[in-house]
Amino acid sequence: MKIYTYIFLVIFLCTTSLFAQNTLQDWNTFEASFVKDFKRLHIADLQIYYVDNLELIQSERNISKQEKVFLKYKNSLKSIDYGSLTKSKQLDYALASYEIELHLERIALEKKWLIVKPKRISIEGLQQVPMGKEWYAYFLKKWVDAEVTPDAMFQFGLSEIDRAKKAIKAIEDASGLDSLEFQNYINTPIFFHTNAETIQSHFESFKKEIAPNLIGAFPKVAQLPDVYIEQGKNKAYAQVPAYYNEIKSTFYYNYFDKPFNTRQVAWIYFHEAIPGHHYQIKFEEQLEKSSTRQLFSYNGYREGWAAYVEELIHEFGTYTTKYDELGKWEWDIIRSVRVAMDVGLNYYDWSDEKALKFWQQHIKGQDDIAQREITRMKRWPAQVITYKYGANKILQWKAAIDAILSKEKSFPWLSFHTQILQNGALPFSVMDTEIFGN
């Protein structure tokens, strides 16, 4: 009798195992199982401060458990007929594959980390941390995109510095002034506000001016909740020109002890408000996203979008001048220099002094900002690259459409922006393949 019981048990277990594998061949079943198991792993979200990320690494036992789960789903993906899926499910398939591969890379690093982990994690930057370069390469992928490398990002930073310099020089040439006259002119009092009431009024006026121009170019732009504008009071955020609070639907401009540059108004509003952060976040909130898409968040997408729309100031800002555009490039060159500096400090072992010299080579008279940014990049490795990388990817997609568009046709802004926004925040390489077919 016992032998029959044993045979029955073996047959039952084999059948159950086979049934489980077969059911995962169906995408809906795969997704439900993947989402459920992922949540059970309790994997911490990416933290902005590198020390927090390293301190949140789980035990060897839990890491091994994670590895088994991700390997299981990696193998299961191979059994799904990708070609039979709808476009939406193909996007989810690509996203699941993207995340599985990146998590397996993280797990491999964490297994090595547990062997060399110091008693105290240095707060002086990744240069002082075991496996610092490996961690930087991984953080870069998490913040920016899984396809990027430190070397490629350094070269990208250099090319963006050159692009920003050329744009600034073009505006200078268009002014009809020589370099010294131009610098003197843009630093005259007419370009600076010295009280909060005037700054507030300038932002509110620009908001009213720009709103009608965006209709027909950005989906649902007139139907989403309005944005509010207030002066920032928190000096902890004084290092940035402005910031957005999505809970309060408000962006805050910083005005403390220095005159406020009027050339910042247009690009700050575009970046923080509409069609930047506020618009993109409110648009995403009204989307019905799949279970897979609800699992993950991509700040690189959000910062990239907000930096991209700054490029459209001249396109949609009817009353903007070349000096409003200059304001965008004055901050853009800072972002561009930061791309190369971030790699230098966290991957090429640059000293603070070498990073400062690099900054001074490209930006004059703003060493106080440089020191602040050096500290930021060492604490928050890779985060500063998101702005430039994301904007560049979107501009590449736009250029590809421009290249095949007949001269008689205007650019299809509405359909282009709808393509980018309609699925919510996603990795750029997934969008590149699944949405734009590159």
C-alpha positions in Angstrom: 0.0 0.0 0.0 2.8 2.3 0.9 4.4 1.9 -2.6 1.2 3.0 -4.3 0.9 6.0 -2.0 4.5 7.0 -2.9 3.9 6.6 -6.6 0.7 8.7 -6.4 2.6 11.4 -4.5 5.4 11.5 -7.1 2.8 11.7 -10.0 0.9 14.5 -8.1 4.1 16.6 -7.5 5.2 16.2 -11.1 1.8 17.1 -12.4 1.6 20.1 -10.1 5.0 21.3 -11.2 4.2 20.9 -14.8 0.9 22.6 -14.4 2.6 25.6 -12.7 5.1 25.9 -15.6 2.4 25.7 -18.2 0.2 28.3 -16.6 3.1 30.8 -16.6 3.1 30.5 -20.4 0.0 32.6 -20.4 0.9 36.3 -19.9 -2.0 37.2 -17.6 -1.1 34.3 -15.3 2.6 35.2 -15.5 1.9 38.8 -14.6 -0.3 38.0 -11.6 2.3 35.5 -10.2 5.2 37.8 -10.9 3.6 40.8 -9.2 2.6 38.8 -6.2 6.0 37.2 -5.7 7.8 40.5 -6.3 5.8 42.2 -3.6 6.6 39.4 -1.2 10.3 40.0 -1.5 10.0 43.4 0.1 12.8 44.9 -2.0 13.6 48.5 -1.0 13.1 51.3 -3.5 16.1 53.0 -4.8 17.3 55.7 -2.4 18.9 58.9 -3.4 21.7 58.6 -0.8 24.1 55.8 -1.7 24.7 54.9 2.0 21.0 54.2 2.5 21.0 51.8 -0.5 24.0 49.9 0.9 22.5 49.8 4.4 19.2 48.4 3.1 20.8 45.3 1.5 19.2 42.2 2.9 20.6 39.1 4.4 22.4 36.4 2.4 19.4 34.1 2.9 17.0 36.7 1.5 19.2 37.6 -1.4 19.4 33.9 -2.4 15.6 33.8 -2.2 15.4 36.8 -4.5 17.7 35.2 -6.9 15.7 32.0 -7.2 12.5 34.1 -7.8 14.0 36.2 -10.5 15.7 33.2 -12.3 12.3 31.4 -12.2 10.6 34.3 -14.0 13.5 34.9 -16.4 13.0 31.3 -17.5 9.3 31.6 -17.6 9.4 34.6 -19.9 11.0 32.4 -22.6 7.9 30.2 -22.7 5.6 33.2 -23.5 4.8 33.8 -27.2 5.8 37.5 -27.4 4.4 37.9 -30.9 0.9 36.9 -29.9 0.7 39.6 -27.2 -1.1 42.9 -27.6 1.1 46.0 -27.9 0.3 46.9 -24.3 1.3 43.4 -23.0 4.4 43.4 -25.1 5.4 46.6 -23.3 4.8 44.9 -20.0 6.8 41.9 -21.1 9.7 44.1 -22.0 9.4 45.9 -18.7 9.4 42.7 -16.7 12.4 41.4 -18.6 14.2 44.8 -18.0 13.6 44.6 -14.2 14.5 40.9 -13.9 17.9 41.5 -15.6 18.6 44.5 -13.5 17.6 42.8 -10.2 19.8 39.8 -11.1 22.7 42.2 -11.6 22.0 43.8 -8.2 21.9 40.5 -6.5 25.3 39.5 -8.0 26.7 42.7 -6.5 25.1 42.2 -3.2 26.4 38.7 -2.8 29.9 40.0 -3.4 29.2 42.9 -1.0 28.3 40.7 1.9 31.9 39.3 1.7 33.7 42.6 1.8 31.2 44.7 3.6 33.0 47.1 6.1 31.8 47.6 9.7 31.1 51.2 8.8 30.1 52.5 5.4 32.1 55.6 4.5 30.0 58.8 4.0 32.9 60.4 2.0 31.7 59.1 -1.3 31.9 55.8 -3.3 35.7 56.3 -3.8 36.0 55.3 -0.1 33.6 52.3 -0.4 34.6 48.7 -1.3 33.4 47.9 -4.8 32.7 51.6 -5.3 33.1 51.6 -9.1 30.8 48.6 -9.4 28.2 50.2 -7.3 28.4 53.4 -9.3 27.9 51.6 -12.6 24.9 49.9 -11.1 23.4 53.1 -9.6 23.9 54.7 -13.0 21.7 52.0 -14.6 19.1 52.4 -11.9 18.9 56.2 -12.1 19.4 56.6 -15.8 18.9 53.4 -17.9 20.2 49.9 -17.9 22.0 50.4 -21.2 24.3 53.2 -20.0 27.9 53.0 -19.0 30.2 55.4 -17.1 32.5 55.9 -20.0 29.7 56.7 -22.4 28.1 59.1 -19.9 31.4 61.0 -19.5 31.6 61.5 -23.3 27.9 62.4 -23.4 28.6 65.1 -20.8 31.4 66.6 -22.9 29.2 66.7 -26.0 26.4 68.4 -24.0 28.9 71.0 -22.7 29.9 71.8 -26.2 26.2 72.0 -27.3 25.3 74.4 -24.5 28.3 76.7 -25.2 27.4 76.9 -28.9 23.8 77.8 -28.0 25.0 80.6 -25.6 27.4 81.9 -28.2 24.6 82.0 -30.8 22.5 84.1 -28.5 25.5 86.4 -27.8 26.1 86.8 -31.5 22.5 87.6 -32.2 22.6 90.4 -29.6 25.1 92.3 -31.7 27.3 92.9 -28.6 30.8 91.8 -28.1 31.5 89.3 -25.3 32.3 91.9 -22.7 29.4 94.1 -23.6 27.1 91.1 -23.6 28.2 89.9 -20.1 27.8 93.5 -18.7 24.4 93.8 -20.3 22.9 90.5 -18.9 24.1 91.5 -15.4 22.4 94.8 -15.4 19.5 95.4 -12.9 16.8 95.0 -15.6 17.4 91.3 -15.5 16.9 90.9 -11.7 13.9 91.0 -9.3 14.5 92.1 -5.8 11.3 91.3 -4.0 9.0 88.3 -3.8 5.9 90.1 -5.0 7.4 91.0 -8.3 8.7 87.4 -8.8 5.3 86.0 -8.0 3.6 88.3 -10.4 6.1 87.4 -13.2 5.4 83.7 -12.7 1.7 84.2 -12.6 1.8 86.3 -15.8 3.9 83.8 -17.6 1.5 81.0 -16.6 -1.5 82.8 -18.1 0.5 83.7 -21.2 1.7 80.2 -21.9 -1.5 78.1 -21.2 -3.3 78.7 -24.5 -0.2 77.9 -26.5 0.1 74.3 -25.1 -3.4 73.2 -26.1 -3.2 71.0 -29.1 0.4 70.0 -28.4 0.1 68.3 -25.1 -2.7 65.8 -24.4 -5.4 66.8 -21.8 -3.3 69.8 -20.8 -6.4 72.0 -20.3 -8.3 69.3 -18.4 -5.8 68.4 -15.6 -5.7 70.0 -12.2 -4.1 73.5 -12.0 -0.7 74.2 -10.6 0.0 76.6 -7.8 3.0 78.8 -7.4 4.6 79.9 -4.1 7.8 81.3 -2.7 9.9 78.6 -1.1 10.6 79.1 2.6 12.6 75.9 3.3 16.3 76.8 3.2 17.2 73.1 3.1 16.2 73.4 -0.6 17.9 76.7 -1.2 20.5 74.9 -3.4 18.1 74.6 -6.3 16.3 77.4 -8.1 12.8 75.8 -7.6 11.2 72.5 -6.7 7.8 70.8 -7.1 5.5 69.3 -4.4 3.1 66.9 -6.0 1.0 66.4 -2.9 0.2 70.1 -2.8 0.2 70.6 -6.7 2.6 73.5 -6.0 6.0 74.5 -7.3 8.2 76.7 -5.1 10.7 79.2 -6.4 13.6 80.0 -4.1 14.2 83.7 -3.3 16.3 84.3 -0.2 19.2 86.7 0.0 20.2 87.2 -3.7 18.5 89.0 -6.5 16.3 86.7 -8.6 17.3 86.4 -12.3 14.3 87.1 -14.5 15.8 84.7 -17.2 15.0 81.9 -14.9 11.2 82.4 -15.0 10.4 80.7 -18.3 12.5 77.6 -18.0 11.6 77.1 -14.3 7.9 77.3 -15.1 8.3 74.9 -18.0 10.3 72.5 -15.9 8.4 72.5 -12.6 4.8 73.3 -13.7 3.2 73.0 -17.1 4.1 71.1 -19.3 6.9 69.9 -16.9 6.6 68.0 -13.6 3.2 69.0 -12.5 1.6 68.3 -15.9 3.4 64.9 -16.4 2.6 63.7 -12.9 -1.0 64.7 -13.0 -1.3 63.1 -16.5 0.2 59.9 -15.1 -2.1 59.9 -12.1 -5.2 59.5 -14.4 -3.8 56.6 -16.4 -5.0 53.0 -15.9 -1.8 51.2 -15.6 -1.2 47.4 -15.7 -0.1 45.6 -12.6 3.4 45.3 -13.9 3.7 49.1 -14.6 2.3 49.8 -11.1 5.2 48.0 -9.5 8.0 50.3 -10.8 8.9 53.9 -10.8 11.5 55.8 -12.9 12.7 59.2 -11.8 15.0 59.4 -14.8 11.9 59.5 -17.0 10.3 62.3 -15.0 13.4 64.5 -14.8 14.2 63.8 -18.5 10.7 64.9 -19.5 10.9 68.1 -17.4 14.3 68.9 -18.9 13.1 68.2 -22.4 10.2 70.6 -22.3 12.6 73.4 -21.4 13.9 73.0 -25.0 10.4 74.1 -26.2 10.4 77.6 -24.6 10.9 79.3 -28.0 8.4 76.9 -29.7 5.5 77.7 -27.4 6.5 80.8 -25.5 5.0 83.5 -27.8 6.4 86.4 -25.9 9.6 84.9 -24.8 12.9 86.6 -25.9 16.3 85.2 -26.7 17.2 86.1 -23.1 14.5 83.8 -21.7 16.1 81.1 -23.8 19.6 82.2 -22.5 18.3 81.5 -19.0 17.6 77.9 -19.9 21.1 77.5 -21.4 22.7 79.2 -18.4 21.3 76.4 -16.2 21.8 73.7 -18.9 25.5 74.2 -19.0 25.6 73.5 -15.3 23.6 70.3 -15.8 26.0 69.3 -18.7 29.1 69.9 -16.7 27.6 67.9 -13.8 27.2 64.9 -16.1 31.0 64.6 -16.7 31.8 65.6 -13.1 29.6 62.9 -11.7 31.4 60.2 -13.6 34.7 61.8 -12.7 34.1 62.0 -9.0 32.4 58.6 -8.6 34.2 56.5 -11.2 37.4 58.1 -12.4 38.6 58.9 -8.8 38.7 62.6 -9.3 39.6 64.7 -6.2 37.3 67.6 -5.3 40.0 69.9 -6.5 40.2 68.2 -9.9 36.4 68.4 -10.2 36.4 72.1 -9.3 39.1 72.8 -11.9 36.9 71.0 -14.5 33.9 73.2 -13.5 36.0 76.4 -13.7 37.2 75.4 -17.2 33.6 75.7 -18.4 31.7 77.9 -15.9 33.1 81.2 -14.7 32.3 82.9 -11.4 30.0 80.3 -9.8 32.5 78.4 -7.6 30.0 78.4 -4.7 27.5 76.4 -6.8 30.4 74.1 -7.8 31.3 73.2 -4.2 27.6 72.5 -3.4 27.2 70.3 -6.5 30.4 68.3 -5.7 29.0 67.5 -2.3 25.7 66.6 -3.9 27.2 64.3 -6.5 29.3 62.4 -4.0 26.2 61.8 -1.8 23.7 61.2 -4.6 25.8 59.4 -7.3 24.3 59.3 -10.8 21.1 61.3 -10.0 22.2 64.5 -11.7 22.7 62.7 -15.0 18.9 61.9 -15.3 18.0 65.4 -16.6 20.3 65.5 -19.5 20.1 61.9 -20.6 16.3 61.8 -20.6 16.0 65.1 -22.5 18.5 63.9 -25.0 16.6 60.7 -25.7 13.4 62.5 -26.3 15.1 65.0 -28.6 16.6 62.0 -30.5 13.1 60.7 -31.1 11.9 64.1 -32.2 14.8 64.3 -34.6 14.0 60.9 -36.1 10.5 62.1 -36.8 11.7 65.4 -38.2 14.0 63.5 -40.6 11.1 61.7 -42.3 8.6 64.5 -42.1 7.8 66.3 -45.4 8.6 70.0 -45.4 5.0 70.9 -46.0 3.9 69.2 -42.7 4.2 70.7 -39.3 5.6 68.6 -36.4 2.9 66.3 -34.9 3.4 67.6 -31.3 0.2 66.1 -29.9 0.7 62.5 -31.2 4.4 62.7 -30.3 3.8 63.8 -26.7 0.9 61.3 -26.4 3.3 58.5 -27.3 5.7 59.5 -24.6 3.1 60.1 -21.9 0.4 57.5 -22.4 2.1 54.6 -20.6 3.5 56.5 -17.7 7.1 56.5 -16.5 9.2 53.8 -18.2 12.9 53.1 -18.8 14.1 55.0 -21.9 15.6 51.9 -23.5 12.2 50.1 -23.2 10.4 53.1 -24.7 13.0 53.3 -27.5 12.4 49.7 -28.6 8.7 49.1 -27.8 7.2 52.5 -28.6 9.5 54.1 -31.1 10.8 50.9 -32.7 14.5 51.7 -32.6 
